[in-house]
Amino acid sequence: MRRVGSWPQDFPATQVENLSHDSLIRRAVSLVTDSSSTFLSQSSLALTEALSEYSKTVYTRIAVQRRYLASLGKLTPAEKDSLLEVINSQRAQASDRLDECRHFESSWINAVNMCKLAAEAAHSSGAEQASTMLRAHVQVAQTQVDEARKVSEDANKKLAETKVEEIQRMAEYAAFRDNNEEPELHEAYLRED
């Protein structure tokens, strides 16, 4: 006949030892570090991809805007409207991408903070390996995000330069139209980017 319940004598002594408070805390900390690490991985991936997409959108806008500036006075009204529509579309897309970056950056910051707390909890409970691995993961994630941020900052700098070029080019074009003579073009407008 089989017993339905279990009695302490039914478990080997090693199993009872593994259920000590310290052991249970280390197991719980392991779950926390694993979950925090997964949260950090996913939020890092989302943020770096969002920053990359933002940068691509900005560079596309720059290319179209430079093409427009180089073609001032040579476009038909329909071509001009078409290019301006593309520029405005890229501007709107960049704004949407920037909002997405802010959203994912918030999640990423929370994940980094959670990982730091989990690493400290792992250290306090004696799970040194988990603590060390999680801290290393945070450093790698920060490096990846910093690289993606640098690319987007570079894109923003190029966009600012393009805006300055636009102001200069528009002033030259306006002067040309007023004087009805050939505008003096800077070398930057003559090269293909």
Secondary structure, 3 states (H helix, E strand, C coil): CCCCCCCHHHCCHHHHHCCCHHHHHHHHHHHHHHHHHHHHHHHHHHHHHHHHHHHHHHHHHHHHHHHHHHCCCCCCHHHHHHHHHHHHHHHHHHHHHHHHHHHHHHHHHHHHHHHHHHHHHHHHCCCHHHHHHHHHHHHHHHHHHHHHHHHHHHHHHHHHHHHHHHHHHHHHHHHHHHHCCCCCCCHHHHCCC
